């Protein structure tokens, strides 16, 4: 793609987020688009958000389920950027006005206590760098009409990110089993999604290692204090106004997402 096309694609995603007029898949509008182009579009919009006063607080990892990778024709995850205005507290009302075609999924969030800027990062490096874990809910969204996405579409769209909710029960890695911890999500008391740590690339730590290596290779290493959303533990569930989702992750604690019934004011 030419620089002009990259800029136009980035602008179209920003417009869709602002207006709710969702766009056709980028792969249809720009038939030659590839993964490098998609990440370039993501970077343009990252820089735009920073220039507007937003602060980068970490990264999210997407496409961590093998079945979803197969569906999109890829063999690795993707990543997006987390900003300060995307975060909501446990039980804090989320205005529907900030969401686009929202779906919710349960995840394990990690907060780093050390930089991950070495060459050839190992699992031990990553474990030593993680300060604590939290239960989390990611509300994903798409600026692409009807979620008609492939790999390049979701990457360009900041890995289909919207907002996230963090629990308030930090745990050290030694306090629970990352791979076997079970997850159960309910909507107003009715079970809607179940899973476990193993659903996320076999172990959420594998996803964080992938991200740490990827960001180091890009010259944008993860830093102390960064938040990482490691990927879904179970199936996504569509969100409607007024929904309340409670999630428990065994050994890690509970987290709740509450959605306003009426449009609110964007953060």
C-alpha positions in Angstrom: 0.0 0.0 0.0 1.1 3.5 -0.7 1.5 6.0 2.2 -1.6 7.8 1.0 -3.6 4.5 1.1 -2.3 3.7 4.6 -3.4 7.1 5.8 -6.8 6.8 4.2 -7.4 3.4 5.7 -6.4 4.6 9.2 -8.7 7.6 8.8 -11.6 5.4 7.7 -11.2 3.3 10.9 -11.1 6.4 13.1 -14.3 7.8 11.4 -16.1 4.5 11.9 -15.2 4.5 15.6 -16.5 8.1 16.0 -19.7 7.8 13.9 -20.7 4.2 14.2 -20.9 3.9 10.4 -18.9 0.8 10.1 -16.8 0.1 7.0 -16.2 -2.7 4.5 -13.3 -5.0 5.1 -10.0 -3.3 4.4 -8.9 -6.4 2.4 -11.7 -5.7 -0.1 -11.0 -1.9 -0.3 -7.3 -2.5 -0.6 -6.8 -6.0 -2.2 -3.0 -5.9 -1.9 -3.0 -5.2 1.9 -0.6 -7.4 3.9 0.3 -7.9 7.6 3.0 -5.2 7.4 0.5 -2.7 6.0 -2.0 -3.6 8.7 0.4 -3.0 11.5 1.4 0.3 9.8 -2.2 1.4 9.8 -2.4 0.4 13.5 0.7 2.6 14.2 -0.8 5.6 12.4 -3.9 5.4 14.6 -1.7 4.8 17.7 0.2 8.0 17.0 -3.1 9.8 16.4 -4.4 8.8 19.7 -1.2 9.8 21.5 -1.3 13.2 19.8 -4.8 13.7 21.1 -3.6 13.2 24.7 -4.1 9.5 25.3 -1.4 7.5 27.1 -0.2 4.0 26.1 -0.5 1.7 29.1 0.3 -1.7 27.6 -0.7 -4.3 24.9 -3.4 -6.8 24.3 -2.9 -10.1 22.6 -5.5 -11.5 20.1 -6.0 -14.6 18.1 -4.7 -16.9 20.9 -7.2 -19.7 20.2 -6.0 -22.2 17.7 -9.4 -22.5 16.2 -9.7 -18.8 15.5 -6.2 -18.8 14.0 -7.2 -21.5 11.6 -10.4 -19.6 10.8 -8.4 -16.5 9.8 -5.6 -18.5 8.1 -2.7 -17.6 10.4 -0.4 -19.5 12.7 0.3 -16.8 15.3 -1.4 -14.3 17.5 -1.6 -10.5 16.9 -1.3 -7.6 19.2 -3.0 -4.2 19.8 -2.2 -1.2 21.9 -3.9 -0.4 25.2 -4.6 3.3 26.2 -5.5 4.8 29.5 -9.0 5.7 28.5 -9.9 2.1 27.6 -9.8 0.8 31.2 -12.8 0.5 33.6 -12.9 -0.6 37.2 -14.5 -3.7 38.6 -18.3 -3.1 38.4 -17.9 0.5 37.0 -20.7 1.3 34.5 -19.5 1.2 30.9 -21.4 3.5 28.5 -22.6 1.8 25.4 -21.6 4.9 23.4 -17.9 3.9 23.6 -18.5 0.5 22.1 -18.7 -0.8 18.5 -20.4 -4.2 17.9 -19.2 -5.3 21.3 -18.4 -8.8 22.5 -17.0 -9.8 25.9 -14.3 -12.4 26.8 -12.6 -13.4 30.0 -8.8 -13.1 30.2 -5.9 -13.1 32.6 -4.2 -9.7 32.8 -0.5 -9.3 33.8 1.3 -6.3 35.1 5.1 -6.2 34.6 7.5 -5.3 37.4 10.6 -5.3 35.1 11.5 -4.3 31.6 11.6 -7.0 28.9 14.2 -5.6 26.6 16.8 -8.4 26.4 17.6 -10.4 23.3 16.3 -14.0 23.1 13.8 -13.6 25.9 12.9 -16.9 27.6 10.0 -18.1 29.7 12.0 -17.6 32.8 12.7 -14.0 31.8 9.0 -13.3 31.4 8.0 -15.1 34.6 10.6 -13.1 36.6 9.3 -9.8 35.0 5.7 -10.3 35.9 4.8 -8.6 39.1 1.2 -9.9 39.4 -1.8 -11.2 37.6 -5.5 -10.0 37.7 -8.8 -11.3 36.4 -9.9 -9.3 33.5 -12.7 -8.8 30.9 -12.0 -7.5 27.5 -14.8 -6.0 25.5 -13.7 -6.3 21.9 -15.2 -4.4 19.1 -15.0 -4.0 15.4 -15.1 -1.0 13.1 -15.6 -3.5 10.2 -19.2 -4.1 9.3 -20.7 -7.3 10.7 -17.4 -8.5 12.1 -16.4 -9.5 8.6 -12.7 -9.7 9.4 -9.6 -11.6 8.4 -6.1 -11.2 9.9 -5.3 -7.8 8.2 -8.6 -6.3 9.1 -8.3 -7.0 12.8 -4.7 -6.0 13.0 -5.3 -2.7 11.4 -8.3 -2.2 13.7 -6.0 -2.3 16.8 -6.6 -6.1 17.2 -10.4 -5.4 17.4 -9.9 -3.7 20.8 -12.4 -1.4 22.6 -12.3 -1.4 26.4 -11.4 -3.7 29.3 -12.3 -4.2 33.0 -9.7 -5.2 35.6 -10.5 -7.1 38.8 -9.0 -6.0 42.1 -7.4 -9.2 43.4 -3.8 -9.2 42.4 -2.0 -12.6 42.6 1.6 -13.7 42.2 2.1 -16.5 39.6 3.0 -18.9 42.4 -0.5 -18.6 43.9 -2.5 -20.2 41.1 -2.2 -22.6 38.1 -2.0 -20.5 34.9 -2.8 -23.5 32.6 -5.5 -25.3 34.6 -7.3 -22.4 36.2 -11.0 -22.7 35.3 -13.1 -19.8 34.1 -16.9 -19.3 34.3 -18.8 -16.3 33.1 -22.4 -15.6 33.7 -24.8 -13.0 32.4 -27.3 -12.0 35.1 -26.7 -15.4 36.7 -27.0 -17.5 33.6 -23.8 -19.3 32.4 -22.6 -18.0 29.0 -18.9 -18.9 28.7 -16.6 -21.4 30.3 -12.9 -22.2 29.7 -9.5 -22.4 31.3 -6.0 -21.1 31.0 -5.1 -23.8 28.5 -7.4 -22.2 25.9 -4.9 -19.4 25.5 -2.1 -20.9 23.4 -1.9 -23.8 25.8 -1.0 -21.4 28.7 -1.3 -17.6 28.9 2.4 -17.4 29.7 3.1 -18.6 26.1 1.1 -15.7 24.8 3.1 -13.2 26.9 6.4 -14.7 25.8 5.3 -14.3 22.2 4.4 -10.7 22.8 7.6 -9.9 24.7 9.7 -11.3 21.9 7.7 -9.6 19.2 7.8 -6.2 20.8 11.5 -6.5 21.5 12.2 -7.4 17.9 10.2 -4.3 16.8 12.3 -2.1 19.0 9.3 -1.4 21.3 10.1 -3.6 24.3 7.6 -4.1 27.1 8.4 -2.0 30.2 7.9 -2.2 33.9 4.3 -1.1 34.7 2.9 -2.3 31.4 -0.5 -4.0 31.4 -0.9 -7.1 29.2 -4.2 -8.7 28.3 -3.1 -12.2 27.4 -6.1 -13.6 25.4 -9.4 -15.2 25.8 -10.0 -18.2 28.1 -13.3 -19.1 26.5 -15.8 -18.2 23.9 -16.8 -14.5 23.3 -20.3 -13.4 24.1 -22.2 -10.6 22.4 -23.0 -7.6 24.7 -26.3 -5.6 24.8 -27.1 -2.5 26.8 -28.0 -3.3 30.4 -26.0 -6.5 30.5 -24.1 -7.5 33.7 -21.4 -10.1 33.4 -19.8 -11.8 36.4 -16.7 -13.9 35.9 -14.7 -16.1 38.2 -11.2 -17.5 37.4 -10.2 -20.2 39.9 -7.4 -19.1 42.1 -7.4 -15.6 40.7 -10.7 -14.1 41.8 -13.8 -12.4 40.3 -14.4 -9.5 38.0 -17.7 -7.8 36.9 -18.6 -5.8 33.8 -21.7 -3.6 34.0 -23.1 -1.9 30.8 -25.3 1.2 30.9 -28.8 0.9 29.4 -28.5 4.4 27.9 -25.6 6.0 26.0 -23.1 7.8 28.2 -20.2 10.1 27.7 -17.0 8.8 26.2 -14.0 9.0 28.6 
